[in-house]
Amino acid sequence: MNGIARVMARISDIEKRFQPIPQRNAKHTANLSGQSTTAQPTSRSVSGTAESSFADYLSTAQRQQAPVRFRQSAVSQTENDSRFQAQHRNQVQRMVHATAEKYGVDPKLAVAVAKVESDFSANAVSSAGAVGVMQLMPETARKLNVRNIRDPKENIDGGVRYLKEMLDTFNGDVRKAVAAYNAGPEAVKSYQDVPPYPETKNYVAKVMSFYR
C-alpha cells in the first residue's frame, strides 16, 4: 500500500502543476477611479479585436475601391464620348455622300474633301474663319445662299455645290478643282495648275490620298 500511496501522491502533484493558469492566477487591474476590476477573459478581448480589425479592413477596402469605381466611371464616359463622336462622324459622312449624289459629284471626292477640311465636324472653325464640315468662308456661304453656315445640312449642301462649281470650271480636273476649293479659282487659273503654296499643295495631296 505504501507504494500505491506514493504513486497516487505523485499523480496528484503532477495534476496540480498542470492546472489551467487562469484558474490559479486570476489577475486584477485598477481602473482610473481606484477600483479593482477583474481582467476580461481572453476570448472576449480577442473577439473585440477581431471585430474591430474586420471593420477597419472593410473601411480600407471601400476607400481603396472608390477610386477604382471612379476610374471605371471615367473610362466608361470616355468610351461613350468616343462612341458618340464616331456615330456623329458616320452620320455626317452619309449626309455628304447623299448630297454629292444629288449634285452629280463623285461621293468619294466629296467625302475626302470633308474629311480633310473638318474631319466631319460641324463645330470646326479655321484660323482664317472657315466654318463647319466643309469649311465655308462666310462670304462664300452668302454667295451660295447658305443661310445658317453652322447647320451641317446647309453647310454640306453649299460645300458640295461649290465643289461642283470648281469641277465644272476646270473641266472635271479633280486636282485643279480641289486646289481651287482651297486657294480659290483665280489662283489656279493664274498658275494653270495647283498653286505652289505649301498649304495648298499639302491640302491637295491629303485629299487625293483619301480619294484614291
Salt bridges, closest charged atoms under 4 A:
ASP13 OD2 - ARG10 NH1 3.74
ASP13 OD2 - ARG17 NH2 3.45
GLU101 OE2 - HIS97 ND1 3.83
ASP119 OD1 - LYS115 NZ 2.75
GLU139 OE2 - LYS143 NZ 3.71
ASP157 OD2 - LYS102 NZ 3.65
ASP157 OD1 - ARG161 NE 2.83
ASP168 OD1 - LYS164 NZ 3.60
GLU186 OE2 - LYS189 NZ 3.78
ASP193 OD1 - ARG175 NH1 3.55
